Amino acid sequence: RLISPSGTVVTLMNSPGGANNFGENFCNTLLDDNGVTSIQTINTAGIYSGTFRPASPLAAFIGEQGNGNW
């Protein structure tokens, strides 16, 4: 999850690849609302690099102040 200074919460990913994926396979991974493939659809095999759509849209942060504690 990513929480903005004003309290907006966006789920970036929720156990992508299943319960046995411990997040060790991400290399040059970009989360973008315009990504073709959802990060939630990856499987447990391989290295995840490239652009993926996050579990919840990052657009929820549009118009919010970027300064502060995230």
All heavy atoms as TSV, in Angstrom:
chain	resi	resn	atom	element	x	y	z
A	1	ARG	N	N	0.842	-1.182	0.000
A	1	ARG	CA	C	0.000	0.000	0.000
A	1	ARG	C	C	0.880	1.236	0.000
A	1	ARG	O	O	1.959	1.232	0.571
A	1	ARG	CB	C	-0.896	0.017	1.222
A	1	ARG	CG	C	-1.866	-1.118	1.304
A	1	ARG	CD	C	-2.789	-1.047	2.501
A	1	ARG	NE	N	-2.111	-0.655	3.715
A	1	ARG	CZ	C	-2.694	-0.047	4.735
A	1	ARG	NH1	N	-3.976	0.203	4.703
A	1	ARG	NH2	N	-2.021	0.293	5.814
A	2	LEU	N	N	0.354	2.288	-0.599
A	2	LEU	CA	C	0.998	3.589	-0.569
A	2	LEU	C	C	-0.030	4.564	-0.024
A	2	LEU	O	O	-1.157	4.628	-0.521
A	2	LEU	CB	C	1.453	4.003	-1.969
A	2	LEU	CG	C	2.209	5.318	-2.087
A	2	LEU	CD1	C	3.498	5.282	-1.262
A	2	LEU	CD2	C	2.527	5.611	-3.556
A	3	ILE	N	N	0.345	5.282	1.022
A	3	ILE	CA	C	-0.572	6.206	1.687
A	3	ILE	C	C	-0.022	7.614	1.532
A	3	ILE	O	O	1.112	7.893	1.922
A	3	ILE	CB	C	-0.728	5.857	3.178
A	3	ILE	CG1	C	-1.176	4.410	3.337
A	3	ILE	CG2	C	-1.712	6.812	3.848
A	3	ILE	CD1	C	-1.135	3.884	4.756
A	4	SER	N	N	-0.833	8.499	0.963
A	4	SER	CA	C	-0.420	9.885	0.753
A	4	SER	C	C	-0.454	10.648	2.073
A	4	SER	O	O	-1.061	10.200	3.047
A	4	SER	CB	C	-1.342	10.564	-0.253
A	4	SER	OG	O	-2.594	10.858	0.331
A	5	PRO	N	N	0.182	11.825	2.113
A	5	PRO	CA	C	0.148	12.636	3.334
A	5	PRO	C	C	-1.277	12.993	3.777
A	5	PRO	O	O	-1.523	13.177	4.967
A	5	PRO	CB	C	0.930	13.888	2.947
A	5	PRO	CG	C	1.867	13.432	1.888
A	5	PRO	CD	C	1.083	12.408	1.119
A	6	SER	N	N	-2.227	13.046	2.834
A	6	SER	CA	C	-3.604	13.375	3.212
A	6	SER	C	C	-4.420	12.140	3.574
A	6	SER	O	O	-5.589	12.241	3.924
A	6	SER	CB	C	-4.290	14.156	2.096
A	6	SER	OG	O	-4.412	13.353	0.946
A	7	GLY	N	N	-3.814	10.947	3.495
A	7	GLY	CA	C	-4.492	9.727	3.930
A	7	GLY	C	C	-5.092	8.875	2.836
A	7	GLY	O	O	-5.680	7.832	3.126
A	8	THR	N	N	-4.958	9.268	1.568
A	8	THR	CA	C	-5.458	8.433	0.477
A	8	THR	C	C	-4.610	7.173	0.392
A	8	THR	O	O	-3.385	7.233	0.404
A	8	THR	CB	C	-5.398	9.192	-0.860
A	8	THR	OG1	O	-6.191	10.363	-0.751
A	8	THR	CG2	C	-5.898	8.344	-2.013
A	9	VAL	N	N	-5.267	6.014	0.307
A	9	VAL	CA	C	-4.580	4.728	0.269
A	9	VAL	C	C	-4.756	4.092	-1.109
A	9	VAL	O	O	-5.878	3.982	-1.605
A	9	VAL	CB	C	-5.134	3.767	1.345
A	9	VAL	CG1	C	-4.445	2.412	1.272
A	9	VAL	CG2	C	-4.994	4.373	2.728
A	10	VAL	N	N	-3.654	3.676	-1.708
A	10	VAL	CA	C	-3.682	2.942	-2.967
A	10	VAL	C	C	-2.956	1.620	-2.735
A	10	VAL	O	O	-1.831	1.599	-2.230
A	10	VAL	CB	C	-3.003	3.736	-4.100
A	10	VAL	CG1	C	-2.778	2.874	-5.317
A	10	VAL	CG2	C	-3.829	4.961	-4.471
A	11	THR	N	N	-3.606	0.538	-3.103
A	11	THR	CA	C	-2.972	-0.777	-3.011
A	11	THR	C	C	-2.136	-0.973	-4.269
A	11	THR	O	O	-2.688	-1.038	-5.371
A	11	THR	CB	C	-4.025	-1.890	-2.878
A	11	THR	OG1	O	-4.785	-1.655	-1.689
A	11	THR	CG2	C	-3.378	-3.264	-2.799
A	12	LEU	N	N	-0.839	-1.027	-4.120
A	12	LEU	CA	C	0.039	-1.210	-5.267
A	12	LEU	C	C	-0.007	-2.645	-5.762
A	12	LEU	O	O	-0.064	-2.899	-6.955
A	12	LEU	CB	C	1.473	-0.832	-4.907
A	12	LEU	CG	C	1.676	0.612	-4.454
A	12	LEU	CD1	C	3.120	0.835	-4.038
A	12	LEU	CD2	C	1.259	1.579	-5.551
A	13	MET	N	N	0.031	-3.579	-4.829
A	13	MET	CA	C	-0.068	-4.997	-5.161
A	13	MET	C	C	-0.514	-5.748	-3.922
A	13	MET	O	O	-0.311	-5.293	-2.809
A	13	MET	CB	C	1.256	-5.539	-5.693
A	13	MET	CG	C	2.426	-5.400	-4.760
A	13	MET	SD	S	3.998	-5.807	-5.513
A	13	MET	CE	C	4.336	-4.329	-6.453
A	14	ASN	N	N	-1.153	-6.886	-4.159
A	14	ASN	CA	C	-1.652	-7.698	-3.061
A	14	ASN	C	C	-1.296	-9.152	-3.349
A	14	ASN	O	O	-2.007	-9.844	-4.055
A	14	ASN	CB	C	-3.160	-7.519	-2.911
A	14	ASN	CG	C	-3.708	-8.254	-1.714
A	14	ASN	OD1	O	-2.945	-8.783	-0.913
A	14	ASN	ND2	N	-5.005	-8.298	-1.600
A	15	SER	N	N	-0.167	-9.589	-2.858
A	15	SER	CA	C	0.349	-10.948	-3.045
A	15	SER	C	C	0.385	-11.367	-4.514
A	15	SER	O	O	-0.122	-12.426	-4.871
A	15	SER	CB	C	-0.482	-11.957	-2.242
A	15	SER	OG	O	-0.428	-11.672	-0.876
A	16	PRO	N	N	0.996	-10.556	-5.399
A	16	PRO	CA	C	1.076	-10.983	-6.795
A	16	PRO	C	C	1.911	-12.245	-6.908
A	16	PRO	O	O	2.907	-12.405	-6.208
A	16	PRO	CB	C	1.754	-9.810	-7.500
A	16	PRO	CG	C	2.561	-9.149	-6.442
A	16	PRO	CD	C	1.758	-9.324	-5.182
A	17	GLY	N	N	1.491	-13.157	-7.722
A	17	GLY	CA	C	2.210	-14.413	-7.875
A	17	GLY	C	C	1.849	-15.435	-6.822
A	17	GLY	O	O	2.386	-16.529	-6.814
A	18	GLY	N	N	0.944	-15.103	-5.923
A	18	GLY	CA	C	0.502	-16.055	-4.918
A	18	GLY	C	C	1.219	-15.913	-3.595
A	18	GLY	O	O	2.140	-15.121	-3.439
A	19	ALA	N	N	0.797	-16.692	-2.650
A	19	ALA	CA	C	1.284	-16.604	-1.274
A	19	ALA	C	C	2.766	-16.954	-1.143
A	19	ALA	O	O	3.426	-16.526	-0.214
A	19	ALA	CB	C	0.459	-17.515	-0.382
A	20	ASN	N	N	3.307	-17.744	-2.079
A	20	ASN	CA	C	4.712	-18.157	-1.976
A	20	ASN	C	C	5.673	-17.195	-2.657
A	20	ASN	O	O	6.872	-17.455	-2.714
A	20	ASN	CB	C	4.894	-19.558	-2.550
A	20	ASN	CG	C	4.181	-20.589	-1.703
A	20	ASN	OD1	O	4.155	-20.481	-0.489
A	20	ASN	ND2	N	3.582	-21.576	-2.342
A	21	ASN	N	N	5.195	-16.093	-3.184
A	21	ASN	CA	C	6.067	-15.088	-3.788
A	21	ASN	C	C	6.370	-14.048	-2.720
A	21	ASN	O	O	5.488	-13.361	-2.242
A	21	ASN	CB	C	5.386	-14.433	-4.989
A	21	ASN	CG	C	6.272	-13.402	-5.648
A	21	ASN	OD1	O	7.405	-13.202	-5.245
A	21	ASN	ND2	N	5.752	-12.755	-6.659
A	22	PHE	N	N	7.613	-13.922	-2.375
A	22	PHE	CA	C	8.012	-13.034	-1.293
A	22	PHE	C	C	8.549	-11.694	-1.784
A	22	PHE	O	O	9.241	-10.998	-1.068
A	22	PHE	CB	C	9.035	-13.739	-0.394
A	22	PHE	CG	C	8.493	-14.992	0.204
A	22	PHE	CD1	C	8.925	-16.225	-0.251
A	22	PHE	CD2	C	7.520	-14.950	1.183
A	22	PHE	CE1	C	8.404	-17.393	0.283
A	22	PHE	CE2	C	7.002	-16.115	1.727
A	22	PHE	CZ	C	7.441	-17.339	1.268
A	23	GLY	N	N	8.209	-11.326	-3.041
A	23	GLY	CA	C	8.601	-10.037	-3.584
A	23	GLY	C	C	10.069	-9.933	-3.922
A	23	GLY	O	O	10.631	-8.851	-3.953
A	24	GLU	N	N	10.718	-11.055	-4.188
A	24	GLU	CA	C	12.143	-11.068	-4.478
A	24	GLU	C	C	12.442	-11.049	-5.978
A	24	GLU	O	O	13.590	-11.106	-6.374
A	24	GLU	CB	C	12.782	-12.307	-3.842
A	24	GLU	CG	C	12.612	-12.314	-2.336
A	24	GLU	CD	C	13.002	-13.624	-1.707
A	24	GLU	OE1	O	13.238	-14.606	-2.408
A	24	GLU	OE2	O	13.053	-13.649	-0.465
A	25	ASN	N	N	11.421	-11.001	-6.806
A	25	ASN	CA	C	11.617	-11.155	-8.240
A	25	ASN	C	C	11.353	-9.882	-9.027
A	25	ASN	O	O	11.080	-9.941	-10.212
A	25	ASN	CB	C	10.718	-12.275	-8.775
A	25	ASN	CG	C	11.043	-13.614	-8.137
A	25	ASN	OD1	O	12.160	-13.864	-7.744
A	25	ASN	ND2	N	10.058	-14.460	-8.035
A	26	PHE	N	N	11.425	-8.726	-8.406
A	26	PHE	CA	C	11.149	-7.468	-9.093
A	26	PHE	C	C	12.466	-6.795	-9.481
A	26	PHE	O	O	13.321	-6.559	-8.632
A	26	PHE	CB	C	10.328	-6.533	-8.208
A	26	PHE	CG	C	8.971	-7.090	-7.891
A	26	PHE	CD1	C	8.733	-7.738	-6.699
A	26	PHE	CD2	C	7.935	-6.975	-8.804
A	26	PHE	CE1	C	7.493	-8.263	-6.408
A	26	PHE	CE2	C	6.692	-7.495	-8.524
A	26	PHE	CZ	C	6.472	-8.131	-7.328
A	27	CYS	N	N	12.616	-6.492	-10.762
A	27	CYS	CA	C	13.816	-5.854	-11.272
A	27	CYS	C	C	13.388	-4.864	-12.359
A	27	CYS	O	O	12.786	-5.270	-13.353
A	27	CYS	CB	C	14.759	-6.899	-11.841
A	27	CYS	SG	S	16.258	-6.206	-12.535
A	28	ASN	N	N	13.671	-3.580	-12.151
A	28	ASN	CA	C	13.258	-2.552	-13.115
A	28	ASN	C	C	11.759	-2.623	-13.395
A	28	ASN	O	O	11.314	-2.600	-14.540
A	28	ASN	CB	C	14.055	-2.672	-14.407
A	28	ASN	CG	C	15.519	-2.417	-14.204
A	28	ASN	OD1	O	15.894	-1.505	-13.467
A	28	ASN	ND2	N	16.366	-3.221	-14.816
A	29	THR	N	N	10.989	-2.743	-12.341
A	29	THR	CA	C	9.532	-2.855	-12.450
A	29	THR	C	C	8.898	-1.490	-12.233
A	29	THR	O	O	9.202	-0.806	-11.256
A	29	THR	CB	C	8.997	-3.857	-11.404
A	29	THR	OG1	O	9.685	-5.092	-11.580
A	29	THR	CG2	C	7.512	-4.080	-11.556
A	30	LEU	N	N	8.008	-1.114	-13.135
A	30	LEU	CA	C	7.313	0.162	-13.066
A	30	LEU	C	C	5.817	-0.094	-12.929
A	30	LEU	O	O	5.256	-0.914	-13.664
A	30	LEU	CB	C	7.579	0.974	-14.340
A	30	LEU	CG	C	6.817	2.275	-14.492
A	30	LEU	CD1	C	7.294	3.299	-13.465
A	30	LEU	CD2	C	6.988	2.812	-15.902
A	31	LEU	N	N	5.174	0.581	-11.990
A	31	LEU	CA	C	3.718	0.511	-11.856
A	31	LEU	C	C	3.132	1.769	-12.477
A	31	LEU	O	O	3.502	2.883	-12.111
A	31	LEU	CB	C	3.316	0.393	-10.387
A	31	LEU	CG	C	3.775	-0.887	-9.697
A	31	LEU	CD1	C	3.394	-0.858	-8.221
A	31	LEU	CD2	C	3.186	-2.108	-10.361
A	32	ASP	N	N	2.226	1.580	-13.435
A	32	ASP	CA	C	1.637	2.680	-14.197
A	32	ASP	C	C	0.185	2.325	-14.490
A	32	ASP	O	O	-0.099	1.209	-14.938
A	32	ASP	CB	C	2.422	2.854	-15.496
A	32	ASP	CG	C	2.000	4.038	-16.323
A	32	ASP	OD1	O	0.800	4.371	-16.337
A	32	ASP	OD2	O	2.864	4.626	-16.995
A	33	ASP	N	N	-0.723	3.259	-14.260
A	33	ASP	CA	C	-2.143	3.008	-14.527
A	33	ASP	C	C	-2.398	2.605	-15.972
A	33	ASP	O	O	-3.397	1.957	-16.273
A	33	ASP	CB	C	-2.993	4.239	-14.198
A	33	ASP	CG	C	-3.163	4.451	-12.710
A	33	ASP	OD1	O	-2.807	3.560	-11.922
A	33	ASP	OD2	O	-3.652	5.535	-12.331
A	34	ASN	N	N	-1.508	2.964	-16.883
A	34	ASN	CA	C	-1.667	2.622	-18.298
A	34	ASN	C	C	-0.989	1.316	-18.683
A	34	ASN	O	O	-0.949	0.965	-19.861
A	34	ASN	CB	C	-1.135	3.756	-19.183
A	34	ASN	CG	C	-1.964	5.006	-19.033
A	34	ASN	OD1	O	-3.188	4.946	-19.011
A	34	ASN	ND2	N	-1.307	6.140	-18.909
A	35	GLY	N	N	-0.460	0.606	-17.705
A	35	GLY	CA	C	0.167	-0.681	-17.989
A	35	GLY	C	C	-0.842	-1.652	-18.576
A	35	GLY	O	O	-2.003	-1.685	-18.171
A	36	VAL	N	N	-0.410	-2.438	-19.537
A	36	VAL	CA	C	-1.302	-3.386	-20.204
A	36	VAL	C	C	-1.648	-4.552	-19.284
A	36	VAL	O	O	-2.790	-4.991	-19.216
A	36	VAL	CB	C	-0.647	-3.906	-21.508
A	36	VAL	CG1	C	-1.487	-4.999	-22.137
A	36	VAL	CG2	C	-0.430	-2.756	-22.476
A	37	THR	N	N	-0.669	-5.026	-18.538
A	37	THR	CA	C	-0.840	-6.200	-17.687
A	37	THR	C	C	-0.924	-5.786	-16.224
A	37	THR	O	O	-0.100	-5.011	-15.748
A	37	THR	CB	C	0.350	-7.163	-17.870
A	37	THR	OG1	O	0.472	-7.491	-19.244
A	37	THR	CG2	C	0.165	-8.430	-17.052
A	38	SER	N	N	-1.894	-6.329	-15.505
A	38	SER	CA	C	-2.007	-6.050	-14.075
A	38	SER	C	C	-0.913	-6.791	-13.317
A	38	SER	O	O	-0.613	-7.954	-13.618
A	38	SER	CB	C	-3.370	-6.504	-13.559
A	38	SER	OG	O	-3.414	-6.432	-12.137
A	39	ILE	N	N	-0.320	-6.139	-12.326
A	39	ILE	CA	C	0.682	-6.783	-11.474
A	39	ILE	C	C	0.074	-7.994	-10.766
A	39	ILE	O	O	0.766	-8.930	-10.415
A	39	ILE	CB	C	1.286	-5.780	-10.455
A	39	ILE	CG1	C	2.554	-6.331	-9.795
A	39	ILE	CG2	C	0.273	-5.382	-9.394
A	39	ILE	CD1	C	3.759	-6.298	-10.665
A	40	GLN	N	N	-1.231	-8.004	-10.607
A	40	GLN	CA	C	-1.918	-9.100	-9.912
A	40	GLN	C	C	-1.950	-10.390	-10.723
A	40	GLN	O	O	-2.223	-11.452	-10.179
A	40	GLN	CB	C	-3.344	-8.684	-9.560
A	40	GLN	CG	C	-3.434	-7.594	-8.512
A	40	GLN	CD	C	-2.725	-7.955	-7.229
A	40	GLN	OE1	O	-1.899	-7.205	-6.761
A	40	GLN	NE2	N	-3.019	-9.093	-6.655
A	41	THR	N	N	-1.666	-10.319	-12.031
A	41	THR	CA	C	-1.767	-11.513	-12.869
A	41	THR	C	C	-0.451	-12.248	-13.035
A	41	THR	O	O	-0.411	-13.284	-13.695
A	41	THR	CB	C	-2.313	-11.156	-14.265
A	41	THR	OG1	O	-1.399	-10.275	-14.914
A	41	THR	CG2	C	-3.687	-10.528	-14.171
A	42	ILE	N	N	0.646	-11.741	-12.439
A	42	ILE	CA	C	1.924	-12.425	-12.596
A	42	ILE	C	C	1.903	-13.750	-11.860
A	42	ILE	O	O	1.154	-13.952	-10.911
A	42	ILE	CB	C	3.098	-11.553	-12.122
A	42	ILE	CG1	C	2.987	-11.240	-10.629
A	42	ILE	CG2	C	3.201	-10.279	-12.940
A	42	ILE	CD1	C	4.187	-10.481	-10.060
A	43	ASN	N	N	2.751	-14.686	-12.342
A	43	ASN	CA	C	2.839	-15.972	-11.647
A	43	ASN	C	C	4.113	-16.008	-10.813
A	43	ASN	O	O	4.876	-15.055	-10.796
A	43	ASN	CB	C	2.772	-17.133	-12.650
A	43	ASN	CG	C	3.882	-17.051	-13.669
A	43	ASN	OD1	O	4.999	-16.664	-13.356
A	43	ASN	ND2	N	3.585	-17.409	-14.895
A	44	THR	N	N	4.377	-17.091	-10.159
A	44	THR	CA	C	5.511	-17.156	-9.229
A	44	THR	C	C	6.836	-17.401	-9.914
A	44	THR	O	O	7.875	-17.303	-9.288
A	44	THR	CB	C	5.295	-18.249	-8.171
A	44	THR	OG1	O	5.087	-19.499	-8.830
A	44	THR	CG2	C	4.133	-17.916	-7.281
A	45	ALA	N	N	6.844	-17.739	-11.192
A	45	ALA	CA	C	8.104	-18.047	-11.877
A	45	ALA	C	C	8.659	-16.804	-12.567
A	45	ALA	O	O	7.919	-15.991	-13.097
A	45	ALA	CB	C	7.872	-19.142	-12.900
A	46	GLY	N	N	9.968	-16.654	-12.551
A	46	GLY	CA	C	10.609	-15.617	-13.336
A	46	GLY	C	C	10.873	-14.314	-12.609
A	46	GLY	O	O	10.559	-14.141	-11.449
A	47	ILE	N	N	11.476	-13.411	-13.364
A	47	ILE	CA	C	11.781	-12.061	-12.899
A	47	ILE	C	C	10.744	-11.137	-13.496
A	47	ILE	O	O	10.424	-11.231	-14.672
A	47	ILE	CB	C	13.184	-11.624	-13.371
A	47	ILE	CG1	C	14.256	-12.591	-12.870
A	47	ILE	CG2	C	13.482	-10.189	-12.959
A	47	ILE	CD1	C	14.458	-12.587	-11.371
A	48	TYR	N	N	10.227	-10.212	-12.715
A	48	TYR	CA	C	9.199	-9.293	-13.173
A	48	TYR	C	C	9.830	-7.958	-13.486
A	48	TYR	O	O	10.228	-7.227	-12.581
A	48	TYR	CB	C	8.097	-9.138	-12.125
A	48	TYR	CG	C	7.657	-10.464	-11.564
A	48	TYR	CD1	C	7.793	-10.748	-10.220
A	48	TYR	CD2	C	7.153	-11.441	-12.396
A	48	TYR	CE1	C	7.410	-11.973	-9.713
A	48	TYR	CE2	C	6.774	-12.674	-11.901
A	48	TYR	CZ	C	6.906	-12.929	-10.558
A	48	TYR	OH	O	6.541	-14.136	-10.068
A	49	SER	N	N	9.980	-7.666	-14.760
A	49	SER	CA	C	10.495	-6.375	-15.161
A	49	SER	C	C	9.576	-5.820	-16.235
A	49	SER	O	O	8.888	-6.556	-16.926
A	49	SER	CB	C	11.934	-6.477	-15.660
A	49	SER	OG	O	12.002	-7.256	-16.822
A	50	GLY	N	N	9.539	-4.513	-16.326
A	50	GLY	CA	C	8.671	-3.862	-17.285
A	50	GLY	C	C	7.598	-3.066	-16.575
A	50	GLY	O	O	7.689	-2.783	-15.377
A	51	THR	N	N	6.573	-2.717	-17.324
A	51	THR	CA	C	5.501	-1.873	-16.804
A	51	THR	C	C	4.259	-2.709	-16.527
A	51	THR	O	O	3.831	-3.484	-17.377
A	51	THR	CB	C	5.167	-0.759	-17.822
A	51	THR	OG1	O	6.348	-0.001	-18.056
A	51	THR	CG2	C	4.065	0.149	-17.308
A	52	PHE	N	N	3.701	-2.528	-15.342
A	52	PHE	CA	C	2.497	-3.244	-14.930
A	52	PHE	C	C	1.494	-2.252	-14.363
A	52	PHE	O	O	1.864	-1.216	-13.822
A	52	PHE	CB	C	2.814	-4.281	-13.840
A	52	PHE	CG	C	3.707	-5.388	-14.304
A	52	PHE	CD1	C	5.084	-5.278	-14.190
A	52	PHE	CD2	C	3.177	-6.546	-14.849
A	52	PHE	CE1	C	5.924	-6.285	-14.608
A	52	PHE	CE2	C	4.002	-7.573	-15.276
A	52	PHE	CZ	C	5.382	-7.446	-15.152
A	53	ARG	N	N	0.230	-2.584	-14.460
A	53	ARG	CA	C	-0.842	-1.795	-13.847
A	53	ARG	C	C	-0.932	-2.197	-12.373
A	53	ARG	O	O	-0.939	-3.388	-12.061
A	53	ARG	CB	C	-2.157	-2.094	-14.578
A	53	ARG	CG	C	-3.273	-1.138	-14.323
A	53	ARG	CD	C	-4.474	-1.406	-15.250
A	53	ARG	NE	N	-4.973	-2.768	-15.152
A	53	ARG	CZ	C	-4.785	-3.707	-16.081
A	53	ARG	NH1	N	-4.115	-3.458	-17.182
A	53	ARG	NH2	N	-5.271	-4.913	-15.912
A	54	PRO	N	N	-0.968	-1.225	-11.442
A	54	PRO	CA	C	-1.070	-1.580	-10.019
A	54	PRO	C	C	-2.445	-2.165	-9.688
A	54	PRO	O	O	-3.387	-2.064	-10.486
A	54	PRO	CB	C	-0.851	-0.245	-9.314
A	54	PRO	CG	C	-1.233	0.787	-10.305
A	54	PRO	CD	C	-0.937	0.224	-11.652
A	55	ALA	N	N	-2.558	-2.752	-8.518
A	55	ALA	CA	C	-3.830	-3.348	-8.100
A	55	ALA	C	C	-4.940	-2.303	-8.005
A	55	ALA	O	O	-6.087	-2.581	-8.345
A	55	ALA	CB	C	-3.662	-4.075	-6.767
A	56	SER	N	N	-4.614	-1.103	-7.545
A	56	SER	CA	C	-5.564	0.016	-7.472
A	56	SER	C	C	-4.965	1.179	-8.254
A	56	SER	O	O	-3.749	1.365	-8.254
A	56	SER	CB	C	-5.792	0.459	-6.028
A	56	SER	OG	O	-6.349	-0.581	-5.265
A	57	PRO	N	N	-5.792	1.986	-8.901
A	57	PRO	CA	C	-5.268	3.085	-9.723
A	57	PRO	C	C	-4.505	4.143	-8.926
A	57	PRO	O	O	-4.961	4.618	-7.892
A	57	PRO	CB	C	-6.523	3.699	-10.340
A	57	PRO	CG	C	-7.585	2.669	-10.228
A	57	PRO	CD	C	-7.254	1.864	-9.007
A	58	LEU	N	N	-3.344	4.502	-9.462
A	58	LEU	CA	C	-2.554	5.583	-8.887
A	58	LEU	C	C	-3.231	6.933	-9.104
A	58	LEU	O	O	-2.916	7.911	-8.421
A	58	LEU	CB	C	-1.161	5.603	-9.512
A	58	LEU	CG	C	-0.297	4.374	-9.232
A	58	LEU	CD1	C	0.913	4.360	-10.142
A	58	LEU	CD2	C	0.110	4.349	-7.780
A	59	ALA	N	N	-4.183	6.980	-10.022
A	59	ALA	CA	C	-4.914	8.220	-10.309
A	59	ALA	C	C	-5.625	8.756	-9.073
A	59	ALA	O	O	-5.994	9.931	-9.032
A	59	ALA	CB	C	-5.920	7.992	-11.433
A	60	ALA	N	N	-5.780	7.949	-8.061
A	60	ALA	CA	C	-6.406	8.399	-6.813
A	60	ALA	C	C	-5.609	9.533	-6.177
A	60	ALA	O	O	-6.147	10.317	-5.396
A	60	ALA	CB	C	-6.545	7.240	-5.830
A	61	PHE	N	N	-4.327	9.650	-6.540
A	61	PHE	CA	C	-3.472	10.696	-5.972
A	61	PHE	C	C	-3.513	12.010	-6.753
A	61	PHE	O	O	-2.909	12.994	-6.324
A	61	PHE	CB	C	-2.022	10.225	-5.905
A	61	PHE	CG	C	-1.806	9.050	-4.988
A	61	PHE	CD1	C	-1.116	7.933	-5.435
A	61	PHE	CD2	C	-2.259	9.062	-3.680
A	61	PHE	CE1	C	-0.886	6.853	-4.598
A	61	PHE	CE2	C	-2.046	7.984	-2.833
A	61	PHE	CZ	C	-1.352	6.874	-3.298
A	62	ILE	N	N	-4.199	12.045	-7.878
A	62	ILE	CA	C	-4.245	13.263	-8.687
A	62	ILE	C	C	-4.825	14.411	-7.865
A	62	ILE	O	O	-5.856	14.272	-7.207
A	62	ILE	CB	C	-5.068	13.048	-9.968
A	62	ILE	CG1	C	-4.320	12.086	-10.896
A	62	ILE	CG2	C	-5.335	14.367	-10.686
A	62	ILE	CD1	C	-5.078	11.711	-12.157
A	63	GLY	N	N	-4.131	15.535	-7.907
A	63	GLY	CA	C	-4.576	16.734	-7.186
A	63	GLY	C	C	-4.112	16.814	-5.751
A	63	GLY	O	O	-4.358	17.805	-5.076
A	64	GLU	N	N	-3.433	15.774	-5.276
A	64	GLU	CA	C	-2.964	15.797	-3.885
A	64	GLU	C	C	-1.558	16.385	-3.805
A	64	GLU	O	O	-0.790	16.351	-4.766
A	64	GLU	CB	C	-2.956	14.373	-3.315
A	64	GLU	CG	C	-4.344	13.819	-3.146
A	64	GLU	CD	C	-4.391	12.659	-2.192
A	64	GLU	OE1	O	-3.431	12.445	-1.447
A	64	GLU	OE2	O	-5.410	11.981	-2.201
A	65	GLN	N	N	-1.233	16.904	-2.653
A	65	GLN	CA	C	0.082	17.475	-2.390
A	65	GLN	C	C	1.111	16.346	-2.370
A	65	GLN	O	O	0.917	15.320	-1.721
A	65	GLN	CB	C	0.059	18.194	-1.029
A	65	GLN	CG	C	1.354	18.775	-0.579
A	65	GLN	CD	C	1.934	19.804	-1.526
A	65	GLN	OE1	O	2.843	19.497	-2.268
A	65	GLN	NE2	N	1.394	21.007	-1.512
A	66	GLY	N	N	2.216	16.546	-3.075
A	66	GLY	CA	C	3.256	15.523	-3.110
A	66	GLY	C	C	4.221	15.607	-1.949
A	66	GLY	O	O	4.906	14.636	-1.641
A	67	ASN	N	N	4.260	16.748	-1.282
A	67	ASN	CA	C	5.182	16.917	-0.158
A	67	ASN	C	C	4.592	16.303	1.104
A	67	ASN	O	O	3.394	16.353	1.324
A	67	ASN	CB	C	5.454	18.405	0.088
A	67	ASN	CG	C	6.201	19.042	-1.062
A	67	ASN	OD1	O	7.002	18.392	-1.713
A	67	ASN	ND2	N	5.908	20.293	-1.313
A	68	GLY	N	N	5.451	15.729	1.924
A	68	GLY	CA	C	5.013	15.159	3.192
A	68	GLY	C	C	5.480	13.732	3.344
A	68	GLY	O	O	6.277	13.231	2.566
A	69	ASN	N	N	4.992	13.089	4.353
A	69	ASN	CA	C	5.360	11.697	4.644
A	69	ASN	C	C	4.437	10.743	3.914
A	69	ASN	O	O	3.227	10.779	4.099
A	69	ASN	CB	C	5.290	11.425	6.148
A	69	ASN	CG	C	6.342	12.200	6.904
A	69	ASN	OD1	O	7.454	12.385	6.435
A	69	ASN	ND2	N	5.965	12.668	8.082
A	70	TRP	N	N	5.028	9.906	3.100
A	70	TRP	CA	C	4.271	8.900	2.357
A	70	TRP	C	C	4.472	7.551	2.989
A	70	TRP	O	O	5.456	7.249	3.553
A	70	TRP	CB	C	4.764	8.849	0.899
A	70	TRP	CG	C	4.290	10.022	0.127
A	70	TRP	CD1	C	4.788	11.284	0.176
A	70	TRP	CD2	C	3.222	10.049	-0.807
A	70	TRP	NE1	N	4.098	12.099	-0.694
A	70	TRP	CE2	C	3.128	11.372	-1.311
A	70	TRP	CE3	C	2.320	9.099	-1.285
A	70	TRP	CZ2	C	2.190	11.751	-2.263
A	70	TRP	CZ3	C	1.397	9.485	-2.227
A	70	TRP	CH2	C	1.327	10.788	-2.700
